[in-house]
Amino acid sequence: MTKLWFTALCFLLTASAGAAELNVLSAEELKARVVEITAAQNQVMLKGSTQTDVDKLFALYSDDFVYRHDAYGGNYSKEQLYTNTLRLLAMGKYDKTEPRYRILSQIPGYNAVAVERQEKHKGVVKNHLAVFEFRENKVTKIIEYWK
Protein backbone atom coordinates (compact mmCIF):
# COMPACT_ATOMS: atom_id res chain seq x y z
CA MET A 1 0.00 0.00 0.00
CA THR A 2 2.85 2.39 0.85
CA LYS A 3 4.37 1.78 -2.57
CA LEU A 4 1.04 2.66 -4.20
CA TRP A 5 0.83 5.95 -2.28
CA PHE A 6 4.44 6.77 -3.14
CA THR A 7 3.79 6.06 -6.84
CA ALA A 8 0.64 8.21 -6.78
CA LEU A 9 2.49 11.07 -5.08
CA CYS A 10 5.32 10.91 -7.64
CA PHE A 11 2.77 10.96 -10.46
CA LEU A 12 0.98 13.99 -9.00
CA LEU A 13 4.24 15.90 -8.52
CA THR A 14 5.37 15.08 -12.06
CA ALA A 15 1.98 16.02 -13.51
CA SER A 16 1.82 19.32 -11.64
CA ALA A 17 5.40 20.18 -12.62
CA GLY A 18 4.52 19.46 -16.25
CA ALA A 19 1.40 21.60 -15.99
CA ALA A 20 3.43 24.49 -14.57
CA GLU A 21 5.81 24.26 -17.51
CA LEU A 22 2.90 24.74 -19.92
CA ASN A 23 2.37 28.27 -18.58
CA VAL A 24 5.87 29.55 -19.40
CA LEU A 25 5.84 32.30 -22.02
CA SER A 26 8.45 32.27 -24.76
CA ALA A 27 10.93 35.14 -25.10
CA GLU A 28 8.95 36.45 -28.07
CA GLU A 29 5.66 36.30 -26.16
CA LEU A 30 7.18 38.09 -23.17
CA LYS A 31 8.61 40.87 -25.34
CA ALA A 32 5.30 41.28 -27.18
CA ARG A 33 3.44 41.57 -23.86
CA VAL A 34 5.85 44.28 -22.65
CA VAL A 35 5.31 46.21 -25.89
CA GLU A 36 1.52 45.87 -25.47
CA ILE A 37 1.59 46.99 -21.82
CA THR A 38 3.90 49.94 -22.56
CA ALA A 39 1.64 51.07 -25.40
CA ALA A 40 -1.40 50.85 -23.10
CA GLN A 41 0.42 52.79 -20.36
CA ASN A 42 1.40 55.44 -22.88
CA GLN A 43 -2.19 55.70 -24.14
CA VAL A 44 -3.53 56.32 -20.63
CA MET A 45 -1.10 59.24 -20.14
CA LEU A 46 -2.00 60.99 -23.38
CA LYS A 47 -4.27 64.02 -23.45
CA GLY A 48 -7.81 62.91 -24.25
CA SER A 49 -7.45 59.43 -22.78
CA THR A 50 -10.57 57.91 -21.24
CA GLN A 51 -11.63 55.37 -18.65
CA THR A 52 -11.85 52.86 -21.52
CA ASP A 53 -8.10 53.30 -22.04
CA VAL A 54 -7.52 52.74 -18.31
CA ASP A 55 -9.70 49.62 -18.36
CA LYS A 56 -7.78 48.23 -21.37
CA LEU A 57 -4.50 48.71 -19.50
CA PHE A 58 -5.72 47.12 -16.28
CA ALA A 59 -7.15 44.14 -18.19
CA LEU A 60 -3.51 43.23 -18.91
CA TYR A 61 -2.79 42.95 -15.18
CA SER A 62 -3.53 39.85 -13.06
CA ASP A 63 -6.00 40.16 -10.18
CA ASP A 64 -3.11 40.01 -7.71
CA PHE A 65 -0.97 42.50 -9.66
CA VAL A 66 1.52 44.61 -7.68
CA TYR A 67 3.36 47.74 -8.79
CA ARG A 68 6.50 48.51 -6.81
CA HIS A 69 8.70 51.59 -7.01
CA ASP A 70 10.75 51.89 -3.83
CA ALA A 71 12.41 55.19 -4.81
CA TYR A 72 9.00 56.84 -4.88
CA GLY A 73 7.48 55.10 -1.87
CA GLY A 74 5.28 52.77 -3.78
CA ASN A 75 3.97 49.29 -3.34
CA TYR A 76 0.52 49.37 -4.89
CA SER A 77 -2.10 46.70 -5.47
CA LYS A 78 -4.05 46.64 -8.71
CA GLU A 79 -7.05 48.16 -6.92
CA GLN A 80 -5.00 51.03 -5.43
CA LEU A 81 -3.29 51.78 -8.71
CA TYR A 82 -6.58 51.66 -10.64
CA THR A 83 -8.24 54.07 -8.19
CA ASN A 84 -5.25 56.45 -8.35
CA THR A 85 -5.18 56.27 -12.15
CA LEU A 86 -8.87 57.15 -12.45
CA ARG A 87 -8.45 59.99 -9.96
CA LEU A 88 -5.52 61.47 -11.92
CA LEU A 89 -7.45 61.04 -15.18
CA ALA A 90 -10.43 62.93 -13.71
CA MET A 91 -8.09 65.71 -12.52
CA GLY A 92 -6.72 66.12 -16.05
CA LYS A 93 -3.19 65.10 -15.00
CA TYR A 94 -2.72 62.89 -18.05
CA ASP A 95 -2.02 65.51 -20.69
CA LYS A 96 0.98 64.27 -22.65
CA THR A 97 1.05 64.95 -26.37
CA GLU A 98 3.52 62.16 -27.15
CA PRO A 99 4.11 58.74 -25.58
CA ARG A 100 5.88 58.77 -22.21
CA TYR A 101 7.95 55.62 -22.72
CA ARG A 102 9.96 54.18 -25.56
CA ILE A 103 11.38 50.68 -25.18
CA LEU A 104 15.14 50.59 -25.74
CA SER A 105 15.93 46.99 -24.87
CA GLN A 106 14.48 43.88 -23.29
CA ILE A 107 16.10 40.87 -21.66
CA PRO A 108 13.56 38.07 -21.33
CA GLY A 109 13.96 35.44 -18.64
CA TYR A 110 11.78 32.84 -17.02
CA ASN A 111 8.35 34.52 -17.11
CA ALA A 112 9.97 37.90 -16.53
CA VAL A 113 11.58 40.63 -18.61
CA ALA A 114 14.12 43.28 -17.65
CA VAL A 115 13.19 46.35 -19.66
CA GLU A 116 15.13 49.52 -20.40
CA ARG A 117 12.70 52.28 -21.29
CA GLN A 118 13.40 55.86 -22.16
CA GLU A 119 11.20 58.59 -20.74
CA LYS A 120 10.94 62.10 -22.10
CA HIS A 121 9.41 64.41 -19.50
CA LYS A 122 9.39 68.19 -19.83
CA GLY A 123 12.24 68.02 -22.33
CA VAL A 124 14.43 65.84 -20.11
CA VAL A 125 15.31 62.36 -21.39
CA LYS A 126 16.10 59.60 -18.88
CA ASN A 127 16.54 55.86 -19.17
CA HIS A 128 14.72 53.63 -16.68
CA LEU A 129 15.01 50.01 -15.67
CA ALA A 130 11.91 47.99 -14.86
CA VAL A 131 11.19 44.30 -14.43
CA PHE A 132 7.88 42.85 -15.60
CA GLU A 133 6.87 39.48 -14.13
CA PHE A 134 4.23 37.31 -15.77
CA ARG A 135 1.95 34.41 -14.99
CA GLU A 136 0.34 32.96 -18.05
CA ASN A 137 -0.64 35.92 -20.23
CA LYS A 138 -0.95 38.60 -17.53
CA VAL A 139 1.62 40.76 -15.82
CA THR A 140 1.67 40.05 -12.08
CA LYS A 141 4.26 42.56 -10.98
CA ILE A 142 6.14 45.58 -12.27
CA ILE A 143 9.14 46.71 -10.25
CA GLU A 144 10.78 50.01 -11.17
CA TYR A 145 14.48 50.49 -10.46
CA TRP A 146 15.11 54.17 -11.09
CA LYS A 147 14.96 57.52 -9.41
C-alpha positions as CSV (number, residue, x, y, z in Angstrom):
1,M,0.0,0.0,0.0
2,T,2.9,2.4,0.8
3,K,4.4,1.8,-2.6
4,L,1.0,2.7,-4.2
5,W,0.8,6.0,-2.3
6,F,4.4,6.8,-3.1
7,T,3.8,6.1,-6.8
8,A,0.6,8.2,-6.8
9,L,2.5,11.1,-5.1
10,C,5.3,10.9,-7.6
11,F,2.8,11.0,-10.5
12,L,1.0,14.0,-9.0
13,L,4.2,15.9,-8.5
14,T,5.4,15.1,-12.1
15,A,2.0,16.0,-13.5
16,S,1.8,19.3,-11.6
17,A,5.4,20.2,-12.6
18,G,4.5,19.5,-16.2
19,A,1.4,21.6,-16.0
20,A,3.4,24.5,-14.6
21,E,5.8,24.3,-17.5
22,L,2.9,24.7,-19.9
23,N,2.4,28.3,-18.6
24,V,5.9,29.6,-19.4
25,L,5.8,32.3,-22.0
26,S,8.5,32.3,-24.8
27,A,10.9,35.1,-25.1
28,E,9.0,36.4,-28.1
29,E,5.7,36.3,-26.2
30,L,7.2,38.1,-23.2
31,K,8.6,40.9,-25.3
32,A,5.3,41.3,-27.2
33,R,3.4,41.6,-23.9
34,V,5.9,44.3,-22.6
35,V,5.3,46.2,-25.9
36,E,1.5,45.9,-25.5
37,I,1.6,47.0,-21.8
38,T,3.9,49.9,-22.6
39,A,1.6,51.1,-25.4
40,A,-1.4,50.8,-23.1
41,Q,0.4,52.8,-20.4
42,N,1.4,55.4,-22.9
43,Q,-2.2,55.7,-24.1
44,V,-3.5,56.3,-20.6
45,M,-1.1,59.2,-20.1
46,L,-2.0,61.0,-23.4
47,K,-4.3,64.0,-23.5
48,G,-7.8,62.9,-24.2
49,S,-7.4,59.4,-22.8
50,T,-10.6,57.9,-21.2
51,Q,-11.6,55.4,-18.6
52,T,-11.9,52.9,-21.5
53,D,-8.1,53.3,-22.0
54,V,-7.5,52.7,-18.3
55,D,-9.7,49.6,-18.4
56,K,-7.8,48.2,-21.4
57,L,-4.5,48.7,-19.5
58,F,-5.7,47.1,-16.3
59,A,-7.2,44.1,-18.2
60,L,-3.5,43.2,-18.9
61,Y,-2.8,42.9,-15.2
62,S,-3.5,39.9,-13.1
63,D,-6.0,40.2,-10.2
64,D,-3.1,40.0,-7.7
65,F,-1.0,42.5,-9.7
66,V,1.5,44.6,-7.7
67,Y,3.4,47.7,-8.8
68,R,6.5,48.5,-6.8
69,H,8.7,51.6,-7.0
70,D,10.7,51.9,-3.8
71,A,12.4,55.2,-4.8
72,Y,9.0,56.8,-4.9
73,G,7.5,55.1,-1.9
74,G,5.3,52.8,-3.8
75,N,4.0,49.3,-3.3
76,Y,0.5,49.4,-4.9
77,S,-2.1,46.7,-5.5
78,K,-4.1,46.6,-8.7
79,E,-7.0,48.2,-6.9
80,Q,-5.0,51.0,-5.4
81,L,-3.3,51.8,-8.7
82,Y,-6.6,51.7,-10.6
83,T,-8.2,54.1,-8.2
84,N,-5.3,56.5,-8.4
85,T,-5.2,56.3,-12.2
86,L,-8.9,57.1,-12.5
87,R,-8.4,60.0,-10.0
88,L,-5.5,61.5,-11.9
89,L,-7.4,61.0,-15.2
90,A,-10.4,62.9,-13.7
91,M,-8.1,65.7,-12.5
92,G,-6.7,66.1,-16.1
93,K,-3.2,65.1,-15.0
94,Y,-2.7,62.9,-18.1
95,D,-2.0,65.5,-20.7
96,K,1.0,64.3,-22.6
97,T,1.1,64.9,-26.4
98,E,3.5,62.2,-27.1
99,P,4.1,58.7,-25.6
100,R,5.9,58.8,-22.2
101,Y,7.9,55.6,-22.7
102,R,10.0,54.2,-25.6
103,I,11.4,50.7,-25.2
104,L,15.1,50.6,-25.7
105,S,15.9,47.0,-24.9
106,Q,14.5,43.9,-23.3
107,I,16.1,40.9,-21.7
108,P,13.6,38.1,-21.3
109,G,14.0,35.4,-18.6
110,Y,11.8,32.8,-17.0
111,N,8.3,34.5,-17.1
112,A,10.0,37.9,-16.5
113,V,11.6,40.6,-18.6
114,A,14.1,43.3,-17.6
115,V,13.2,46.4,-19.7
116,E,15.1,49.5,-20.4
117,R,12.7,52.3,-21.3
118,Q,13.4,55.9,-22.2
119,E,11.2,58.6,-20.7
120,K,10.9,62.1,-22.1
121,H,9.4,64.4,-19.5
122,K,9.4,68.2,-19.8
123,G,12.2,68.0,-22.3
124,V,14.4,65.8,-20.1
125,V,15.3,62.4,-21.4
126,K,16.1,59.6,-18.9
127,N,16.5,55.9,-19.2
128,H,14.7,53.6,-16.7
129,L,15.0,50.0,-15.7
130,A,11.9,48.0,-14.9
131,V,11.2,44.3,-14.4
132,F,7.9,42.8,-15.6
133,E,6.9,39.5,-14.1
134,F,4.2,37.3,-15.8
135,R,2.0,34.4,-15.0
136,E,0.3,33.0,-18.1
137,N,-0.6,35.9,-20.2
138,K,-1.0,38.6,-17.5
139,V,1.6,40.8,-15.8
140,T,1.7,40.1,-12.1
141,K,4.3,42.6,-11.0
142,I,6.1,45.6,-12.3
143,I,9.1,46.7,-10.2
144,E,10.8,50.0,-11.2
145,Y,14.5,50.5,-10.5
146,W,15.1,54.2,-11.1
147,K,15.0,57.5,-9.4
